């Protein structure tokens, strides 16, 4: 029976059936072990991109696999819906952010449903909905009660383009992470969350996250930045003031030759008479490659030896790190060394290596440990001992104290924009700051605002929102008009998924059943911001008695980016791939410049529209390609040929089933005692494939090699024509199990063919197949290795290895090494998995 692979009809059919039967709904089941699989939820920008497809396909394979392995699987989805892009779109197009956001959500939800993802949409969250952000406000009030939310005036990172405050993490190379505008410093009253209260725990618990990528943990540890050292006060000559510094190198205190303070240090205005120069240097803050300074004309005194030290204002000293002042030791700090060279400041060596001399004069700072010199009574001590000895001396003489410092600063959550969660605070002239009573939550964000993107918050001009009565004394009062940082929204959404949309947000029993998340999937760009804040929120919720765990995510997978080469026409600038044919622009027929393979971006138009790909090849093809082209954690290079290859594979699967349709529909038992040799080979191949695919999924989610195994299987059976009942019986067994293995990757075609071969029910409800170790044993074959056409070795290897693996085995064979060592290998040619010919230069 011949039949064409009509992927459009098949995918539409099964999505409708799955939805009608509510196949993906999940509830707590005490008899089953749970598995919580979660991908980071998207911002509803209007359209999913191919990076989304890859991310969600990875999660869906895991969710389907775990369900078939017998777990009760929670796999939810929602929308990170507040944020500046919606506000900017409203200003630009005159569309209210709510309308823009909800229309985008509707469209993107339809796109996600086309991907065949196993989401339980009953749990969908939308963070701009009052029934969600009510709980942002409730958590804020609890933090305020515990003294973990507070307001203070501070110098903040201000983006003049976005018109809002940025957290330190949102400033990248001195610019706004969203619009890349140069960030300025501004003094504002701000709300903060005291994340520093949990600094030690956040740091210590990194050691417990054994299933997180090490580079993510390194980024978290570095951001928290715990340092042990001493705080020392340096008096300013002729003034009743002192500069407090923190140093981790007290052993170098005798080598201080000048002091540096941040441009926004509280003493900067007092010490610096040249206000214009100070203003200019403030603009150069956060530019690490630039080292600019102003000599204040004032001197500080080294409390250890009384030496006079010129006080400079330097752009590279930041107020939020340490104390905003540093003791500069140019001989033993490269940054200080470069600054000293630029401004002709003294360089004094106080640490030398134990067994070698330093160049005189120094050509670079010596930053390693060594022996102390020029350090008074401490000279001759190893610097490690010197750190303790000097620290003890400083405390003994009451010149300072030992302390622990952190790079981490409290989280500034105030945002001077409209589209966010209103901060539930009222200001009364009599009562001061008054938190909104819990029974009055949510404080609804009004929609009748005028958005211009300029000036003060539009909320100040909505009287019914802004003008209120004080909940304590009844006098006229004002609401807070700042809204919350949108990272608040994503710091606990994974907890909200544990109960349905119409249920309470913090259902303790359901949270206890589902949390923590077993597998979290998302981009490396969230390694500091989102993940650190989520960890902090969980610890706060734990201390409030709402959750009973310490960390939100047991296992973390950071998927690679989707990359593609770009095309540029000399006349029409950047071109979409479909605007290029035979490496020429379709508009002017001029040759295009082909750029390097890099992350897909709208600006360079090197993007692929998932809708177009699905329309041309189908959802299953797009899923298979994105999973096959690279391991999940690696970058994926988009390839039109690769997509076509994935489509050919699925067409072959379809053809194999319908070519053998008449006996595949029959029910035939299979046992281990198969006497027919061909049937036994097929049975062994099936068990080997089950084992390989299972281990590939279990071991670091190597979906690319799992799909390769499935492709190899189809290649083996494509031309197979059963000749007797035993062969037909085994063939039915083989194809049944093959479709189960295929289903997490290409669910629509698997469901269609499952029914076609006479099986009942949904393939998703089938148990994952087991394999027989005896039958799954790799069959050994002899690999012949030639060097320049002459046989030099014969090696027994497992059948079915890839060419890459076979070549590695051949090159590492001891007999072969005798003929290729110290010779230039011109090429290596594997032939049909049984022969490798190595060509070396004679």
C-alpha positions in Angstrom: 0.0 0.0 0.0 1.6 3.3 -1.1 0.7 6.6 0.5 2.3 10.0 0.5 3.6 11.6 3.6 1.1 14.5 4.0 2.6 16.1 7.0 0.3 19.1 7.0 -2.8 17.0 7.4 -1.2 14.6 9.8 0.1 17.3 12.2 -3.2 19.2 12.1 -5.2 16.0 12.8 -3.1 14.9 15.8 -2.9 18.4 17.4 -6.7 18.5 17.3 -7.1 15.0 18.7 -4.5 15.7 21.5 -6.3 18.9 22.4 -9.8 17.3 22.4 -8.6 14.5 24.6 -6.7 16.8 27.0 -3.8 14.5 26.6 -1.3 16.8 28.2 -3.2 17.7 31.3 -1.5 16.5 34.5 -2.4 16.2 38.1 -0.7 15.1 41.2 -0.5 11.3 41.5 0.7 9.9 44.8 1.5 6.5 43.2 3.9 8.0 40.6 7.3 9.7 40.9 7.0 13.3 39.7 9.2 15.0 37.1 9.0 18.8 36.6 10.3 19.8 33.2 10.5 23.6 32.5 11.7 25.8 29.8 12.2 29.5 30.6 9.1 31.3 29.6 9.2 33.8 26.7 8.6 37.5 26.4 5.5 37.9 24.1 7.3 39.9 21.4 4.9 38.9 18.7 6.6 35.9 17.1 8.6 32.9 18.2 12.0 32.5 16.6 13.9 29.4 15.7 15.9 29.6 19.0 12.5 29.3 20.8 11.7 26.2 18.7 15.0 24.5 19.7 14.6 25.4 23.4 11.0 24.1 23.6 11.7 21.0 21.5 14.5 20.0 23.9 12.1 20.4 26.8 9.4 18.5 25.0 11.6 15.5 24.3 12.6 15.3 27.9 8.9 15.6 29.1 7.7 13.0 26.6 10.5 10.6 27.5 10.0 10.9 31.2 6.2 10.4 30.9 6.8 7.2 28.9 9.3 6.1 31.6 6.4 6.2 34.1 6.8 9.6 35.7 4.0 12.1 36.4 5.3 15.0 34.3 4.6 18.7 34.9 5.4 20.6 31.7 3.9 24.1 31.8 4.2 27.4 29.8 3.4 31.0 30.3 4.4 34.6 29.4 6.9 37.0 30.9 4.6 39.8 29.8 5.6 43.0 31.6 8.5 45.1 30.3 9.7 48.1 28.3 9.3 46.7 24.8 5.5 46.8 25.1 5.7 50.4 26.4 7.9 51.4 23.6 5.6 49.8 21.1 2.7 51.7 22.6 4.6 55.0 22.3 5.6 54.3 18.7 2.4 52.9 17.4 -0.3 54.3 19.6 -1.4 50.9 20.8 -1.9 50.3 24.5 0.7 47.9 26.0 -2.1 45.6 27.3 -3.6 45.2 23.8 -0.2 44.8 22.2 0.9 42.2 24.7 -2.3 40.1 24.7 -2.5 40.0 20.9 1.1 38.8 20.8 0.3 36.1 23.4 -2.6 34.9 21.3 -0.4 34.6 18.2 2.6 33.0 19.9 0.4 30.5 21.7 -1.0 29.3 18.3 2.6 29.0 17.1 3.6 26.9 20.1 0.6 24.7 19.7 1.7 24.0 16.1 4.9 22.5 17.5 3.1 19.7 19.2 4.4 20.6 22.7 3.1 18.7 25.7 2.1 21.8 27.7 -0.7 21.7 30.3 -2.3 25.0 29.3 -4.6 25.0 32.3 -1.5 26.3 34.2 -0.6 29.1 31.9 0.6 32.3 33.6 0.6 35.8 32.2 2.7 38.1 34.5 0.8 41.3 33.4 -2.5 39.8 34.7 -3.6 41.2 38.1 -4.2 37.6 39.3 -0.5 37.0 38.9 1.1 40.3 39.9 -1.1 40.5 43.0 1.3 37.9 44.4 4.3 40.0 43.4 2.8 42.7 45.6 2.1 40.2 48.4 5.7 38.9 48.4 6.9 42.5 48.4 4.8 43.2 51.5 6.2 40.1 53.2 9.7 41.3 52.4 8.9 44.7 53.8 7.6 43.2 57.0 10.9 41.2 57.4 13.0 44.3 56.7 14.2 42.9 53.4 12.5 45.6 51.3 13.6 49.2 52.0 13.9 52.6 50.3 17.0 54.8 50.2 18.5 57.5 48.1 21.3 56.2 45.9 23.3 56.8 42.9 21.8 54.7 40.2 22.5 53.5 36.7 20.2 55.6 34.6 19.4 54.9 30.9 18.3 58.3 29.4 16.9 56.5 26.4 14.7 54.0 28.3 14.1 56.6 31.1 14.6 54.0 33.8 17.0 52.7 36.4 19.1 49.6 35.5 20.6 47.0 37.9 24.4 46.6 37.8 23.9 43.4 35.9 21.9 45.2 33.2 24.9 47.6 32.4 27.1 45.9 29.9 30.4 47.7 29.0 28.9 51.0 30.2 25.8 50.7 28.1 22.1 49.7 28.6 21.6 46.0 27.9 18.4 46.8 26.0 19.2 49.8 23.8 23.0 50.1 24.2 22.7 53.8 25.2 25.5 55.0 27.4 24.4 54.8 31.0 24.6 57.8 33.3 24.7 58.1 37.1 21.7 59.7 38.8 20.7 60.3 42.4 17.2 58.9 43.1 15.0 57.5 45.9 14.8 53.7 45.1 13.3 50.6 46.5 15.8 47.7 47.2 15.5 44.1 48.2 18.1 42.9 50.7 19.6 40.0 48.6 22.9 40.6 50.5 21.3 39.0 53.6 21.4 35.7 51.7 24.9 36.2 50.1 26.6 33.5 52.1 23.8 31.0 51.5 23.6 31.7 47.8 27.3 31.2 47.6 27.5 28.1 49.7 24.6 26.4 48.0 26.4 26.7 44.6 28.3 23.6 45.8 25.1 21.7 46.1 24.0 22.4 42.5 26.0 19.4 41.1 23.9 19.2 38.0 24.4 22.8 36.8 27.0 23.7 34.2 30.2 24.7 35.9 30.5 27.9 33.9 27.1 29.1 35.3 28.1 28.3 38.8 31.4 30.2 38.2 29.4 33.2 37.0 27.2 33.0 40.1 30.1 32.7 42.5 31.9 35.6 40.8 28.8 37.8 40.9 28.4 37.2 44.6 32.2 37.8 44.9 33.0 36.9 48.5 36.4 38.4 49.6 38.1 38.1 53.0 40.3 41.1 53.9 40.5 44.2 56.1 38.9 47.6 56.1 41.4 50.4 56.9 40.8 54.1 57.4 43.3 56.5 55.7 42.9 60.0 57.2 42.9 63.0 54.8 45.5 65.5 55.6 44.1 68.8 56.9 40.5 67.5 57.0 38.3 65.9 59.5 37.6 63.1 57.1 39.0 59.7 56.2 38.9 57.3 53.2 37.8 53.8 54.2 39.2 51.1 51.9 38.8 47.4 51.7 41.7 45.2 50.6 42.3 41.5 50.3 46.1 42.2 50.1 47.0 43.8 53.5 50.5 42.4 52.8 51.0 45.1 50.2 49.9 48.1 52.4 53.5 49.4 52.6 53.5 49.6 48.8 50.6 52.1 48.5 51.8 55.2 46.6 48.4 56.9 45.9 44.7 56.6 46.6 41.8 56.5 44.2 38.1 57.2 44.8 35.0 56.8 42.6 33.7 59.9 40.8 30.4 59.5 42.8 32.2 58.9 46.1 30.6 61.1 48.9 33.9 63.0 49.2 34.5 63.5 45.5 32.6 66.9 45.3 34.4 68.2 48.4 37.9 67.1 47.3 37.7 68.1 43.7 37.6 71.8 42.8 37.3 71.2 39.0 33.6 70.4 38.8 33.7 70.3 35.0 36.5 67.7 35.0 34.6 65.6 37.6 31.5 65.7 35.4 33.5 64.4 32.4 35.1 61.6 34.3 31.7 60.4 35.5 30.8 59.8 31.9 33.8 57.5 31.6 32.8 55.2 34.4 32.5 51.5 33.5 34.9 51.8 30.7 37.6 49.3 31.8 39.8 49.8 28.8 40.1 53.6 29.6 41.9 54.8 32.7 41.3 58.4 33.4 41.9 60.3 36.6 41.9 63.8 38.3 44.4 64.7 41.0 42.4 66.4 43.8 45.3 68.3 45.3 44.6 66.6 48.6 46.7 63.9 50.4 45.8 60.9 52.6 48.1 59.4 55.2 49.0 55.8 55.3 48.0 54.7 58.8 50.8 52.1 58.9 53.8 54.3 58.2 52.4 57.9 57.9 53.4 58.4 54.3 51.6 61.1 52.3 49.5 59.7 49.4 48.0 61.9 46.7 44.2 61.4 46.3 43.0 60.8 42.8 39.5 60.4 41.3 39.6 57.6 38.9 36.9 56.4 36.4 37.6 52.7 37.0 36.7 52.8 40.7 33.0 52.0 41.2 31.0 53.1 44.3 29.0 49.9 44.5 32.1 47.7 44.8 33.8 47.7 48.2 33.7 51.2 49.7 34.2 53.3 46.5 37.8 54.0 47.5 41.0 51.9 47.0 44.6 52.0 48.1 46.6 51.9 44.9 49.6 49.6 44.9 51.0 49.8 41.3 53.8 47.4 41.8 51.4 44.6 42.6 48.1 45.4 40.8 48.2 45.7 37.0 45.4 48.2 36.8 47.1 50.5 39.3 50.4 49.9 37.5 48.9 51.2 34.1 47.4 54.2 35.9 50.7 55.0 37.6 52.6 54.8 34.3 50.1 57.1 32.6 50.3 59.8 35.3 53.9 59.4 36.4 53.1 58.2 39.9 55.6 56.3 42.1 55.9 52.6 42.0 57.2 50.8 45.1 58.0 47.1 45.2 57.1 45.4 48.5 56.7 41.7 47.3 59.3 39.8 45.4 59.4 36.2 44.1 61.2 33.7 46.3 63.6 32.4 43.7 63.9 35.0 41.0 64.5 38.7 40.5 62.1 41.3 39.2 63.1 43.6 36.4 64.1 47.1 37.4 62.2 49.2 36.6 59.1 47.0 36.5 57.5 46.4 33.1 54.3 45.0 34.7 52.8 44.5 38.1 54.0 41.4 40.1 50.6 40.1 41.4 51.7 36.7 42.8 52.6 35.7 46.3 56.2 36.0 47.4 58.4 37.5 50.2 57.7 40.9 51.8 60.3 43.6 51.5 60.4 47.4 52.3 57.7 46.6 54.9 59.2 47.6 58.2 59.0 44.8 60.8 57.1 42.6 58.4 60.0 42.4 55.9 61.1 38.8 55.2 57.7 37.2 55.9 56.2 35.1 53.1 53.3 37.2 51.8 50.7 34.6 52.9 51.8 34.8 56.5 52.2 38.6 56.0 48.5 39.0 55.2 47.5 37.6 58.6 50.3 39.4 60.5 49.5 42.8 59.0 45.7 42.2 59.5 46.3 41.3 63.2 48.5 44.5 63.6 45.8 46.7 62.0 43.2 45.4 64.4 45.5 45.5 67.4 46.3 49.2 66.7 42.6 49.9 65.9 43.5 51.2 62.5 40.8 49.0 60.9 39.2 45.6 61.2 39.1 42.2 59.5 36.0 41.9 57.4 34.3 39.9 54.7 33.2 41.8 51.6 30.9 40.9 48.7 30.7 42.1 45.2 26.9 41.5 45.4 24.8 44.6 46.2 21.2 44.8 47.2 18.8 44.5 44.3 17.3 47.8 43.2 13.8 47.0 42.0 12.3 50.5 41.3 11.7 51.2 37.6 10.5 54.6 36.4 8.1 53.2 33.8 4.5 52.3 33.4 4.2 48.7 32.2 5.1 46.8 35.3 3.8 45.7 38.7 2.8 48.7 40.9 4.8 48.8 44.1 2.2 48.5 46.9 3.2 51.5 49.0 1.4 54.7 50.0 3.1 57.9 51.1 1.3 59.9 53.8 2.6 63.3 55.2 1.6 62.2 58.7 2.4 58.5 58.7 5.3 58.3 56.2 5.6 55.1 54.2 2.5 52.9 54.6 2.3 49.5 53.0 -1.0 48.7 51.2 -3.1 46.3 53.4 -3.1 42.8 52.1 -6.9 42.8 51.7 -6.6 45.7 49.2 -4.4 43.7 46.9 -4.0 43.7 44.0 -3.1 47.4 43.4 -4.4 47.4 39.8 -2.3 49.1 37.1 -4.7 51.6 35.4 -5.1 51.4 31.7 -6.2 55.0 31.1 -2.7 56.5 30.8 -1.1 58.7 28.3 2.3 57.3 27.2 4.9 59.7 25.7 8.1 58.1 27.0 9.2 61.5 28.4 9.2 63.0 31.8 7.7 61.6 35.0 5.6 58.4 35.3 2.2 58.7 33.7 0.8 57.1 36.8 1.1 60.5 38.6 -1.5 61.9 36.2 -4.1 59.2 36.9 -5.9 60.7 39.9 -7.9 57.7 40.8 -4.7 55.7 41.1 -2.3 58.3 42.4 -4.5 60.2 44.9 -5.6 57.9 47.8 -6.5 58.0 51.5 -3.9 56.8 54.0 -4.9 53.4 55.3 -3.8 54.3 58.8 -5.1 57.8 59.4 -7.4 58.5 56.5 -5.6 61.7 55.4 -4.9 62.5 51.8 -2.0 60.5 50.5 -0.1 59.4 47.3 0.6 56.0 45.8 4.1 55.0 44.7 4.4 55.4 41.0 7.5 53.3 40.4 6.8 49.8 39.1 8.8 46.7 39.9 11.7 45.3 37.9 10.3 42.6 35.7 12.9 40.1 37.1 10.5 40.0 40.0 7.9 38.3 37.7 10.3 35.5 36.7 11.7 35.0 40.2 8.8 32.7 41.3 6.7 31.9 38.3 7.8 28.2 38.4 6.1 27.9 41.8 2.8 29.4 40.4 2.7 26.6 37.8 2.3 24.0 40.6 -1.5 24.8 40.9 -4.1 25.6 38.2 -4.9 29.2 37.1 -8.1 29.3 39.1 -6.5 27.8 42.3 -4.5 29.6 45.0 -1.0 30.7 44.1 0.8 29.1 47.0 -0.9 25.7 47.4 1.5 24.2 49.8 0.7 20.5 49.2 0.9 20.9 45.4 4.2 22.8 45.7 5.5 20.1 48.0 4.6 17.5 45.4 6.0 19.2 42.3 8.9 21.3 43.4 11.8 21.7 42.9 12.0 21.8 39.1 13.8 18.6 38.0 15.0 20.0 34.7 15.3 23.7 33.8 16.2 24.7 30.3 17.2 28.2 29.1 19.9 30.4 27.7 23.3 31.2 29.2 22.4 34.9 29.1 20.3 34.3 32.2 23.2 32.8 34.2 23.4 35.7 36.6 20.3 37.9 36.6 17.3 35.5 36.5 18.8 32.5 38.2 20.3 34.4 41.1 17.1 36.2 41.8 15.0 33.0 41.5 17.4 31.3 44.0 17.0 34.3 46.3 13.2 34.3 46.1 13.0 30.6 46.9 15.0 31.1 50.0 12.8 34.0 51.1 9.6 31.9 50.4 11.2 29.0 52.4 11.8 31.3 55.3 8.2 32.5 55.1 7.1 28.9 55.4 5.6 28.7 51.9 8.0 26.2 50.3 10.0 23.4 51.9 13.1 23.3 49.7 16.2 25.4 49.4 16.9 25.6 45.6 14.4 26.0 42.7 16.2 24.0 40.0 17.9 20.6 40.5 19.3 20.3 37.0 20.1 23.1 34.5 20.7 22.8 30.8 21.8 26.0 29.0 21.2 25.3 25.3 23.4 26.8 22.6 22.4 29.5 20.2 21.1 29.0 16.7 23.6 30.5 14.2 23.6 31.2 10.5 25.7 33.0 7.9 24.6 36.4 6.8 24.3 37.9 3.4 24.9 41.5 2.3 24.2 43.1 -1.0 26.3 46.2 -2.0 23.1 47.9 -3.1 20.3 46.5 -0.8 22.4 46.0 2.4 21.5 42.9 4.6 19.3 40.3 3.0 17.2 37.5 4.3 18.3 34.0 3.1 15.3 33.8 0.8 16.4 37.0 -0.9 19.6 35.2 -2.1 19.8 32.8 -5.0 23.0 31.3 -6.3 24.8 33.7 -4.0 23.3 36.7 -5.8 20.8 39.3 -4.7 17.4 38.4 -6.2 16.6 42.2 -6.6 19.7 43.3 -8.6 21.5 40.0 -9.5 24.7 41.3 -7.9 27.0 38.9 -6.0 26.4 39.1 -2.2 29.1 39.1 0.5 28.7 36.0 2.6 29.4 36.8 6.3 30.6 34.5 9.1 28.3 32.1 10.9 27.0 33.9 13.9 24.0 34.2 16.2 20.8 34.9 14.3 19.7 38.5 14.6 17.0 40.7 13.1 19.5 43.5 12.2 21.6 41.2 9.9 18.5 39.3 8.7 20.3 36.0 9.1 17.1 34.5 10.6 14.8 31.7 9.7 11.0 32.0 10.1 9.7 28.9 11.9 6.3 29.3 10.4 7.8 29.2 6.9 9.9 26.1 7.8 6.8 24.4 9.2 4.7 25.2 6.2 7.4 23.8 3.9 8.6 20.8 5.8 6.3 20.3 8.8 6.7 20.5 12.5 8.3 17.1 13.0 11.0 17.9 10.5 11.9 21.2 12.1 12.0 19.5 15.5 14.2 16.6 14.3 16.6 19.0 12.6 17.0 21.3 15.5 17.6 18.3 17.8 19.9 16.4 15.4 22.2 19.2 14.1 24.1 19.6 17.4 24.1 18.5 21.1 21.7 20.7 23.1 24.4 22.7 24.9 26.3 23.5 21.7 25.6 26.2 19.1 23.6 25.0 16.2 24.5 26.1 12.6 21.3 26.4 10.5 21.5 24.4 7.3 18.8 24.2 4.6 20.4 20.9 3.4 20.2 19.6 7.0 16.5 20.4 7.1 15.9 18.6 3.8 17.9 15.7 5.2 15.6 15.5 8.3 12.6 15.6 6.0 13.9 12.8 3.8 14.5 10.7 6.9 10.8 11.0 8.0 9.6 10.3 4.5 11.7 7.1 4.6 10.1 6.2 7.9 6.7 6.7 6.4 7.6 4.7 3.3 9.0 1.7 5.3 5.7 1.4 7.2 3.4 1.6 4.2 5.6 -0.6 2.1 5.1 -3.4 4.6 1.6 -2.3 5.6 -0.3 -5.6 5.1 1.6 -7.6 7.7 2.4 -4.7 10.1 -1.3 -4.5 10.8 -1.3 -8.1 12.1 -0.7 -8.9 15.8 2.2 -11.3 16.1 4.0 -12.2 19.3 7.8 -12.1 19.5 10.1 -14.1 21.7 13.8 -14.3 22.3 14.0 -17.8 20.8 14.1 -16.8 17.2 15.5 -19.5 15.0 15.6 -17.6 11.7 19.0 -16.0 11.3 17.7 -12.9 9.5 14.9 -12.5 12.1 17.5 -12.8 14.9 19.7 -10.1 13.3 16.7 -7.7 13.1 15.8 -8.5 16.7 19.3 -7.8 17.9 19.4 -4.6 15.9 16.1 -3.5 17.6 17.4 -4.1 21.1 20.7 -2.4 20.3 18.8 0.6 19.0 16.6 0.7 22.1 19.7 0.6 24.3 21.6 3.2 22.3 18.7 5.7 22.1 17.9 5.2 25.8 21.5 5.7 27.0 21.9 8.7 24.6 18.9 10.4 26.2 19.8 9.5 29.8 23.4 10.5 29.3 23.4 14.4 29.0 20.5 14.4 26.6 22.5 13.6 23.5 19.5 13.8 21.2 21.7 14.3 18.1 23.3 10.8 18.5 19.9 9.3 19.5 18.4 10.5 16.2 21.5 9.3 14.4 20.8 5.8 15.8 17.2 6.0 14.6 18.4 7.0 11.1 20.8 4.1 11.1 18.0 1.7 12.0 15.8 2.9 9.1 18.7 2.6 6.7 19.2 -1.0 7.8 15.5 -2.0 7.4 14.6 0.2 4.5 15.1 -2.5 1.9 14.1 -5.4 4.2 11.4 -7.7 2.8 10.2 -10.3 5.3 10.0 -13.8 3.8 8.4 -15.8 6.5 6.2 -15.3 9.6 9.1 -15.2 12.0 10.7 -12.4 10.1 7.3 -10.5 9.8 6.7 -11.0 13.5 10.1 -9.5 14.4 9.7 -6.8 11.8 6.4 -5.8 13.5 8.1 -5.8 16.9 11.0 -3.7 15.5 8.8 -1.1 13.9 6.5 -0.8 17.0 9.5 -0.1 19.2 11.1 2.1 16.6 8.0 4.4 16.6 8.0 4.6 20.4 11.7 5.7 20.2 10.9 8.2 17.5 7.8 9.7 19.2 9.6 12.2 21.5 11.4 13.7 18.6 8.7 13.5 15.9 5.4 13.0 17.7 2.9 13.6 14.9 4.2 11.0 12.4 4.8 8.6 15.2 1.1 8.8 16.3 -0.1 8.4 12.7 2.0 5.4 12.0 1.2 3.8 15.4 -2.4 3.6 14.4 -1.4 2.6 10.9 0.3 -0.6 12.2 -2.8 -1.6 14.1 -1.9 -0.3 17.6 -4.5 1.2 19.9 -4.4 4.4 22.1 -1.9 7.2 22.1 1.8 6.4 21.6 2.6 8.9 24.4 0.8 6.6 26.9 3.0 3.7 25.9 5.8 2.6 28.2 9.3 3.2 27.1 10.7 -0.1 25.8 13.2 -2.1 27.7 16.1 -3.8 26.0 17.6 -7.3 26.5 21.3 -7.0 27.4 22.1 -10.3 25.7 20.4 -9.3 22.5 21.7 -5.7 22.7 25.3 -6.8 22.7 27.2 -5.0 20.0 28.2 -7.3 17.2 31.9 -7.3 16.5 33.4 -6.9 13.1 37.0 -6.7 11.9 38.3 -3.3 10.9 41.2 -3.3 8.5 43.6 -0.4 8.7 45.8 0.5 5.8 48.6 3.1 5.6 49.3 4.2 2.1 47.4 1.3 0.8 49.2 -1.4 2.8 47.5 -3.4 5.6 49.2 -2.4 8.9 46.6 -3.7 11.5 43.3 -5.5 12.0 41.1 -4.4 14.9 37.9 -5.9 16.3 35.3 -3.1 16.7 31.6 -2.9 17.5 29.3 -2.9 14.5 27.5 0.4 13.7 30.2 2.9 14.9 30.3 6.2 13.2 33.1 7.1 10.7 34.4 9.6 13.2 34.7 6.9 16.0 36.2 4.4 13.6 38.9 6.9 12.5 39.8 7.6 16.1 40.2 3.9 16.9 42.4 3.5 13.8 44.7 6.4 14.6 45.1 5.3 18.2 46.0 1.7 17.4 49.6 0.9 18.6 50.5 -1.0 15.4 49.3 1.9 13.2 51.1 4.5 15.3 54.4 2.9 14.3 53.7 3.8 10.7 52.2 7.3 11.2 54.1 8.8 14.1 56.1 11.9 13.2 54.6 11.9 9.6 52.2 14.4 8.1 48.8 12.8 7.6 47.4 14.0 4.3 44.0 12.4 4.6 42.1 9.6 6.3 39.5 7.6 4.3 37.0 5.4 6.1 35.2 2.9 3.8 31.9 1.3 4.7 32.7 1.0 8.4 35.1 -1.9 7.8 38.2 -0.3 6.3 40.3 2.8 7.1 43.0 4.0 4.7 45.5 6.5 6.1 47.5 8.5 3.6 50.8 9.9 5.0 53.5 12.0 3.3 56.3 9.8 2.3 
